[in-house]
Amino acid sequence: MAYRIFLSLSVLLMGASSASAELAKTDFGTWSVSCDENNYCIAVTSGESSNGEAFRLKIERGAKPASQVYVTFDPTTELQVGLPARIEIESLEEDNYGYFGKVDKVYKGNEMTFGGASDRDLIEKLRMGEDAAVQIEFGGSTGTLTYWVSMNGITHSLLKMDEVQGRIGRLDAIVARGGLSSDKATGIAAAPSTASQPVARDNAAAATDTASSSDAASAAPANDLPPPVMPSQDQTAGLSGPVGQVYNLSEVPDSVQMTGYRVLDCALEETVPAFGAQYYAEGDVETWVVPCTMADANVPFYMMVHIPFNPSLDELKEFETPPDFNQPNHALVNNLFFDPDSGQVTGTTYYSPNYDCGAFERHEMEAESGNFTLMEYQEKSNCDGVTGPPEGWPLSWTIDEMGG
């Protein structure tokens, strides 16, 4: 079945700096990504149409918080206002999708664009698709031209864009979306692609990043997109030890990988490049937070304590459920967030794609054992369209009131 969604087409007015200011591009499959000195980033792929002419399909974004993402099409044949246009996306996992509209305007460079928010269907379907086709009805002797596009490498390119623009873990990320608001510094530094061990982040650089994010926030539009930010996830004050995030599975310690594969049946070859694995280092001990399987709203993570000099001491962390649930402890926590300064782990399971209901759990680390104790469990079962931080949902169970 093919779903048909109408979108009006507009044209991108280019605002990037000159080519001389661009960084060297990074190639991922049939796509590549490059960013200029202002972190205006462009992911691009090229190919040939049904008549053999060359074209480019680009995904562009500025660095401001919550800025729009533009899917820009650049054919050889001259575009005209009013031409019917559509994008057909083929997927192995989902139904095919079609996006239809008309060219509203044509700017210099013969470009038109599908503009909108970072989490809209068009971007998600392109990222999850195998192939796509852009069709323009030129009419006359030219007729309808079809431009075939490979999606091989698009996710990695958009993930790199998120990383360069400092959006990892924020609501406005394209791929690595998390619970932090769009104007917050994440407090997580991306690890170098060649690194084999976690590298401490320079404190001065972290402070600079936070200041830059605050400056940019003043010009950002109001952002009320879900999921809401939780106060416990505010890391703008910094962390006590080195932290980082890696996207190459080979950089995750072997013992941490094997636990994910053998114990939890994870698909790390998919999740780590897509969401990244986080590490927190304190002395000779590393704590790893790793995504297990792919999901939209509820991505399950597991946490492991890793001892580099003696991996036999590694430990998979488990978390309690409320006593009246009569369920065993669980190692997988949806949308797990770890704050090493407070020793707290929070998890949120959404009951609706609108992020307006679900369950929220908060666990606290015991100083002596290093085990986690469930402190409170909150639940909102009424999916009423009203969003807000899950920490504000009705209290269902607490260790203080009911014991544990």
C-alpha positions in Angstrom: 0.0 0.0 0.0 1.3 3.5 -0.8 0.3 6.4 1.4 -0.1 9.7 -0.3 0.7 12.9 1.6 0.4 16.3 0.0 3.1 18.8 0.6 3.5 22.2 -0.9 6.9 22.8 -2.5 9.0 25.9 -1.9 12.5 26.8 -3.0 15.5 27.1 -0.8 17.3 30.5 -0.8 20.8 29.5 -0.2 22.6 31.0 2.7 25.7 29.0 3.0 29.2 30.5 3.0 31.5 30.2 0.0 33.0 26.9 -1.0 36.4 28.1 0.2 35.1 28.1 3.7 33.8 24.5 3.6 35.4 21.7 5.4 36.4 18.6 3.5 33.4 16.4 2.8 32.9 13.0 4.4 31.6 10.2 2.2 29.0 7.6 3.4 27.9 5.1 0.7 26.4 7.1 -2.1 26.0 10.2 0.1 28.5 12.8 1.4 28.2 15.6 3.9 30.2 18.8 4.4 29.8 21.8 6.7 31.1 25.3 6.4 32.7 27.4 9.2 29.3 28.4 10.5 28.3 24.7 10.7 25.8 25.1 7.8 25.7 21.4 6.7 24.8 19.8 3.4 24.3 16.1 2.7 24.2 15.3 -1.0 23.9 12.5 -3.5 23.9 12.6 -7.2 22.7 10.4 -10.1 21.0 10.3 -13.5 17.4 10.7 -14.5 15.3 8.6 -17.0 16.7 10.7 -19.9 20.3 10.5 -18.7 20.7 14.0 -17.3 22.5 14.6 -14.0 20.9 15.8 -10.8 21.6 16.3 -7.1 19.4 15.7 -4.1 20.5 17.5 -1.0 19.5 17.7 2.7 20.5 21.1 4.2 20.4 22.6 7.6 21.7 25.7 9.4 23.2 25.4 12.9 20.5 27.4 14.9 18.5 25.4 17.4 15.3 23.9 15.9 16.2 25.2 12.4 14.3 23.7 9.5 15.7 20.9 7.4 15.5 21.3 3.6 15.3 18.5 1.1 16.6 20.3 -2.0 16.3 19.0 -5.6 18.6 20.3 -8.3 17.8 18.8 -11.8 19.4 19.8 -15.1 16.2 20.5 -16.9 14.9 24.0 -16.1 12.2 24.1 -13.4 9.1 26.3 -13.7 6.6 27.4 -11.1 3.5 25.2 -11.0 5.1 22.0 -12.3 3.7 18.9 -10.5 6.4 17.1 -8.5 6.5 14.2 -6.1 8.8 11.9 -4.2 8.2 8.2 -4.0 10.0 6.3 -1.3 10.5 2.5 -1.3 11.1 0.7 2.0 11.7 -2.9 2.9 10.3 -2.5 6.4 7.4 -0.1 5.8 4.7 0.7 3.2 5.9 2.9 0.4 5.2 6.6 0.7 4.4 9.3 -1.8 4.8 13.1 -1.3 3.1 15.3 -3.8 3.0 19.0 -4.5 3.7 21.7 -7.0 6.8 23.9 -7.5 6.0 27.2 -5.8 9.1 29.1 -6.8 12.4 28.6 -8.5 15.6 30.3 -7.3 19.1 30.8 -8.6 20.7 27.4 -9.4 17.4 25.8 -10.6 16.6 24.5 -7.1 13.4 23.7 -5.3 12.9 22.3 -1.8 10.7 20.4 0.5 11.1 22.3 3.8 10.0 21.5 7.3 10.8 20.3 10.8 13.5 17.7 11.5 11.1 15.1 12.8 8.6 15.2 10.0 7.5 12.2 8.0 9.5 13.0 4.8 12.8 13.0 6.6 12.0 9.9 8.5 10.8 8.0 5.5 13.8 9.0 3.4 16.1 7.8 6.2 14.2 4.5 6.6 13.9 4.0 2.8 15.9 1.8 0.5 15.5 3.9 -2.6 13.5 6.9 -3.7 12.4 8.5 -7.0 11.7 12.1 -7.6 9.3 12.8 -10.5 8.8 16.1 -12.2 6.0 16.6 -14.8 7.7 19.0 -17.2 5.2 18.5 -19.9 5.7 19.1 -23.6 8.3 17.1 -25.4 10.2 16.5 -22.1 7.3 14.8 -20.5 7.7 13.3 -17.0 11.3 12.7 -15.8 12.1 10.3 -13.1 15.3 10.7 -10.9 16.3 7.6 -9.0 18.0 8.1 -5.6 19.8 5.6 -3.5 19.4 6.0 0.3 22.7 4.1 1.0 24.5 6.3 3.5 21.8 8.8 4.2 21.5 7.9 7.9 25.2 8.1 8.5 25.4 11.5 6.7 22.5 13.0 8.7 24.0 11.6 11.9 27.3 13.3 11.1 25.3 16.5 10.6 23.7 16.1 14.0 27.2 15.6 15.5 28.8 18.6 13.8 25.9 20.9 14.8 25.9 19.7 18.4 22.4 18.2 18.4 23.2 14.7 19.7 20.6 13.9 22.3 18.4 17.0 21.6 14.9 17.3 20.4 16.0 18.9 17.2 18.4 16.2 16.0 17.5 14.4 12.8 18.8 11.0 13.7 20.2 11.0 17.3 17.1 12.5 18.8 16.9 12.6 22.6 15.1 14.4 25.5 17.2 17.5 25.8 15.7 20.8 24.5 16.9 22.3 21.3 18.8 25.1 23.0 20.7 22.9 25.5 24.3 21.9 25.3 24.3 18.1 25.5 27.5 17.8 27.7 28.6 14.9 25.5 31.6 15.1 23.2 31.8 13.0 20.0 34.8 10.7 20.1 37.3 10.8 17.3 36.6 8.2 14.6 40.1 6.7 15.1 40.0 6.5 18.9 40.2 3.2 20.5 39.7 4.5 24.1 37.5 7.2 25.5 39.2 10.6 25.6 38.4 13.2 28.2 36.7 16.3 27.0 38.6 19.6 27.5 36.8 21.6 30.2 37.4 24.9 28.4 35.9 23.5 25.2 32.9 22.3 27.0 32.3 25.7 28.5 32.7 27.3 25.1 30.1 24.9 23.6 27.6 25.7 26.4 28.0 29.4 25.9 27.7 29.1 22.1 24.5 27.1 22.5 23.0 29.7 24.9 23.8 32.5 22.5 22.1 30.7 19.6 19.1 29.9 21.8 18.2 33.6 22.0 17.5 33.6 18.2 15.7 30.2 18.2 11.9 29.9 17.7 9.8 28.4 20.5 10.0 24.7 20.5 7.1 22.7 21.8 7.9 19.4 20.0 7.8 16.2 22.0 9.3 14.5 23.8 9.3 17.1 26.6 12.6 17.7 28.4 12.9 16.3 31.9 14.7 18.4 34.6 16.8 15.4 35.6 18.3 15.4 32.1 19.7 18.9 32.4 23.5 18.4 32.2 24.5 22.0 31.4 26.4 22.1 34.7 28.9 19.6 33.3 29.9 16.1 34.5 32.5 15.0 37.0 34.5 12.6 34.6 35.3 12.2 31.0 32.3 11.5 28.8 31.8 10.8 25.2 29.7 9.1 22.5 30.9 6.7 19.7 29.1 5.6 16.6 31.6 2.9 15.4 30.7 -0.4 16.9 34.4 -1.4 16.9 34.9 1.4 19.6 32.5 -0.3 22.0 34.5 -2.8 24.2 34.2 -6.4 23.1 32.8 -7.5 26.5 30.1 -4.9 26.3 29.2 -5.9 22.8 29.1 -9.6 23.6 26.7 -9.0 26.5 24.4 -7.1 24.2 24.5 -9.9 21.6 24.4 -13.0 23.8 22.4 -11.9 26.8 19.9 -9.4 25.4 19.8 -10.3 21.7 20.6 -6.8 20.6 21.1 -5.5 17.1 24.1 -3.3 17.8 25.3 -3.2 14.2 22.2 -1.1 13.6 21.7 0.8 16.8 25.2 2.1 17.5 25.7 3.8 14.2 22.1 5.2 14.5 22.0 6.4 18.1 25.5 6.1 19.4 26.8 4.4 22.6 27.7 6.7 25.5 30.5 6.2 28.0 31.3 7.8 31.3 34.8 7.2 32.7 35.8 7.6 36.4 39.3 6.4 37.2 39.8 2.8 36.0 36.0 2.2 35.6 33.8 3.0 32.5 30.1 3.0 32.5 28.5 2.3 29.0 25.0 3.1 28.0 24.2 1.2 24.7 21.1 1.1 22.6 19.9 -2.4 22.0 17.3 -2.5 19.3 15.8 0.0 16.8 12.5 1.7 17.7 10.7 5.0 17.1 9.5 6.4 20.5 10.8 3.7 22.9 14.5 2.8 22.2 15.7 0.2 24.8 19.1 0.7 26.3 21.3 -1.4 28.6 24.0 -0.2 31.0 27.3 -2.0 31.7 30.2 -1.2 34.1 33.4 -2.1 32.2 36.8 -2.6 33.7 39.3 -2.2 30.8 42.2 -3.9 32.6 40.0 -6.9 33.7 36.8 -7.3 31.6 35.9 -10.4 33.6 34.7 -8.0 36.3 32.3 -6.3 33.9 28.7 -6.1 35.2 25.4 -5.8 33.4 23.2 -3.5 35.5 19.6 -4.5 36.3 16.7 -2.3 37.4 13.7 -3.0 39.7 10.0 -2.8 38.9 7.4 -1.8 41.5 6.7 -4.7 44.0 3.0 -5.1 43.0 4.0 -5.7 39.4 5.4 -9.1 40.4 8.0 -9.0 37.7 11.7 -9.7 37.7 14.3 -7.0 37.4 15.0 -5.8 33.9 18.3 -4.9 32.2 16.6 -3.0 29.3 15.2 0.5 30.0 13.4 2.5 27.4 15.0 5.9 26.7 17.5 5.4 29.5 19.3 8.5 30.8 22.2 8.2 33.2 23.4 11.2 35.3 26.8 10.1 36.8 26.9 13.1 39.1 23.7 12.1 41.0 24.0 8.4 40.3 20.4 8.4 39.0 19.0 6.5 36.0 15.7 7.5 34.5 13.6 5.7 31.9 10.5 6.7 30.0 8.1 4.4 28.1 5.7 6.3 25.9 2.2 4.7 25.3 1.5 7.0 22.4 3.6 8.4 19.5 2.4 11.9 20.6 4.5 11.5 23.8 1.4 12.5 25.9 1.2 9.4 28.1 3.3 6.6 29.5 5.4 5.5 32.4 8.5 7.1 34.0 10.9 5.3 36.3 13.7 6.7 38.5 16.4 4.6 40.0 19.2 5.6 42.4 22.6 4.0 42.8 23.6 2.6 46.2 27.0 3.9 47.1 28.4 0.7 48.5 27.1 -2.0 46.2 26.7 0.1 43.0 23.3 -1.5 42.5 20.2 0.5 41.6 17.1 0.9 43.7 13.8 2.0 42.3 12.9 5.3 43.9 9.6 6.1 42.2 7.4 5.1 39.3 5.0 7.5 37.7 2.3 6.7 35.1 -0.1 8.7 32.9 -2.5 6.3 31.2 -4.8 8.9 29.7 -3.4 9.8 26.2 -5.2 13.2 26.1 -2.9 15.1 23.7 -1.4 17.2 26.6 2.3 16.9 26.7 4.7 17.7 29.5 7.8 16.4 31.3 7.2 12.7 32.3 8.5 13.7 35.8 5.2 15.5 36.2 3.0 12.5 35.5 0.9 11.1 38.4 2.9 9.2 41.0 2.0 5.5 41.0 4.6 4.1 43.4 7.4 5.6 45.6 9.8 3.9 48.0 9.2 6.7 50.6 5.4 6.2 50.8 5.1 2.4 50.2 8.4 1.0 51.2 10.7 -1.2 49.0 
